[in-house]
Amino acid sequence: MSGPYLRYAAKRLVQAVVVILLAYVFTFVVVSILPGDPITNVLRDPQNGFSEDEIRQIIAAQGLDQPILVQLWTSLSHFLTGDFGLSMRSSRPVTTLIAEVLPSTLVLASSAFAVALLLAATIAYGTQFLPKRFGQGLLRGFPSLFLSVPNFVIGLMLIHVFGFQLGLFRVIAPNSFWATFFAAIALGIPISAQIAEVLIANLDHESAQDYAAVARGRGLGQFRLFAMHLLKPSSLPVVTIIALTLGELLGGSLITETVFGRTGVGSLVQRSVSTQDLPVLQAVVSLAAVVFVLVNLIADLVYPLLDPRVKLVSGPKYRPTTADDSSAGTPQAVTP
Amino acid sequence: MTARFSPRSISRRRLLVATSVVAALALTAMAGLSPARSADARQNGGNITFLIDSLGSTWIPNNSAISSFQGHIWGHVTDKLIYVDADGKVSPWIAERWEQNDDATQFTLHLKKGVTFSDGSPLDAAAVVANLDIWYAGRKSEGINPIGLFPKTYDRAEAIDATTVKVVFKAPTLGFIPTLGYHGSILISPKTIAQPAAQQADLSKTSGSGPYVVDSWKEGDFVKLVKRKDYNWGPAAAGHTGPAFLDSITYKLVNEPSLRVAAVQSGQADVAYSPSPQELKSLKEAGFITATPRYLGFVNGLAINTKLEPYNDLKVRQALQAAINRKEIIDTVYTPDWKLATSFIQSNVPGATDHSDLLAYNPGKAEKLLDDAGWTKDSKGIRTKDGKQLSLTLYSNPYLATAKAIDELIAQQLGKIGWKVFIRAYDVVTFGEKVRFGGPAVPAYEVTRSFIDAGTVASILTDANNGENWFNLGDSDKKLSELRDKIASAGSSQIRDPLLDQLQTYVLEQGYFIPRTQIVQRIYVQSPKLKGEVYNGVAYASYYTATISE
């Protein structure tokens, strides 16, 4: 590993930490200035019959009468030691709440991701090699179709057909194999769209290159050509897209989890937003920021190692970029 | 995968069939030989799944006991001192009997012997005192709230001996005994009460004395209850005191209402909570059991802000009372399972009297009242006075799914006689923030509220004793204040009932409260295989006495 690479890596690491801290502060400020105070709201519900004095005491017990900067400092210093405090809503430790829901979301997200990759690769393969009369052109329309059908519609359709009509899974056991399988399909479909589009664009580009023509001229079979020659160069920008779809996975899991009755990070976020449970939101957003930044960091660090054409641009911004800027589907490619 | 029939599998299947026929015959024969077992037609065993739309926010017993969702679980995990049935009838439970002094300031409770919490500690007088104290005061600095509906007049409770508790109030509190049957008044083990809030919030660490215990749970997902085999202190009024019949009850959260109902229809679950009212008819026709128990409390209606123009005018309020066609609300928005309001409290509340005549739809009378009050129709048919339009803003109750549909219907009905109605629909948080009883811009606050004892009604209506001051009257209405004080200090229901009748007449005549319909907040759709559930005074289903057939 060369000196410039290590310098580049170190800078990216510092950037990553700063982004995480900023995300933390930003969430705190946004949730704090939102209209409506969750605690007083619940307490002022006339059915509770609390007096103003009682409400004041309860708020003081939560430290919510402190100035906002003091609250931010307390919260931030706890965060740096890995302590997220107690949920305002349920009074249980935030780390426990997250630990309870994380495995289910990880299973869903990773299987949805596998579904998305498989689906994208299949569609991309079809657009290159399926004969025109069997709907090659039609396949090119699939990604935009997938993006335009709402996630929950796909989910509800799958539940009604495979859950209730065919009895393949039970709504009340959403973590069973088949329920997870169909939830992964519902979540994977929209995500496959973006990956497929980038993959198709790059396959179009690569298969027009001379080397592809040479390989074809040597009489290489369709699948071998695809798998051995075209897929690798076309997949490189997909690494970037994968990092970007992570956010999509998180957002989509919220809906999918609600529809399929799964309890995961998505449903935890949904409940916490509706009750403005600041400590939980803070923890989940920070966690998401950490994961997001980490995955992008890894993508950025791996990119120059994968493709020798990628040069580390020196200057104020260290960003990886391909010297050959013709690969249109590389969003992170920066013209020097 | 394709299943092929081989001779071997067929013979095995035959063998299985033959064995089970023999076994079934043997079982039938044995059943015939043991009359004791067959006499009790109820069978033991079985597991049910109850699909619910939320499990509330926290399980700290004091903080959660007012939530309509957690009440389902608490009802099986805990017992109460008093049992209150669907008609508001009070009967013994953990308190076998009780006495009170003449002015209802001192009560003596005599407890059932041998009752234990699931952590092994006894449910004795000391445990009851610990519960009464925390219901009244909570531990606010720790985030454990007092129970809002518990009488603020509470002074102290003391254990006279192991099974006798004396409770003392600072002022007459006739409603104390019925309040012990409210869903907030759940008996929790003193060991649990002593725990800090974060521990109490873990449902599996909470011990009650109920017929079921928490087997496992996951926040926002499910709660599984299993039966307690040594349970032997059920309320006599439920017709059964021994252990429950069903082995387990699982409450599973499913957000989507259509999925909850579809899961019951397809046999994947046994009960669906909160389906949409419009679905009930077709479900009933398809053979499913639907239940719409009413709770004891206020009807669904509007509390009028009497400080805000033009609702400070008696004639305008009376016109509003007469201009709402309540029958049409039931016919359009609901089903015949909903009942017409006959007062501003539900008709099953002890002490409620029928005032249908005051609530009759009479648009002619409404128009005349408005004419008399000086509101004349302009060219567009809207009534105006001194250049101002006759308007009403309705803030739809975000907790009640049908609230907006009813508001729209009322807007049409009032529109016909020249009222301009605006409808604001806010989410729960914004609603809580902007809409309050008597708020400066809120002419009418929609109420749905349960209570056990009608005695609590009076203090809510004004601002006396931390009251909610529903009509923004404060103490200014002498007659209302006088009735309130007489009802609060009444020592017996013989004295109180006529006063309650006067109060209902007065509030409706004055147009302070505009009833819409009697409230059904809890709706159940149930598989026909499940039988024998009981609904209590706050419309919670208890499956303590229920059985399920295969």
Interface residues (C-beta under 8 A of the other chain):
Chain A: P35 G36 D37 P38 N41 V42 L43 R44 D45 P46 Q47 N48 G49 F50 S51 E54 Q57 I58 A60 A61 Q62 L86 R89 S90 S91 R92 P93 L97 E100 V101 L156 I159 H160 G163 F164 G167 R170 V171 I172 T258 V259 G261 T263 S267 L268 R271 S274 T275 Q276
Chain B: T49 L51 S57 T58 W59 I60 N63 I66 K140 S141 E142 G143 N145 P146 G148 L149 K152 A197 A198 Q200 A201 D202 K218 E219 G220 D221 T250 K252 L253 V254 N255 E256 L259 A262 A263 Q265 S266 Q268 A269 V428 V429 T430 G432 E433 R436 F437 R449 N466 E468
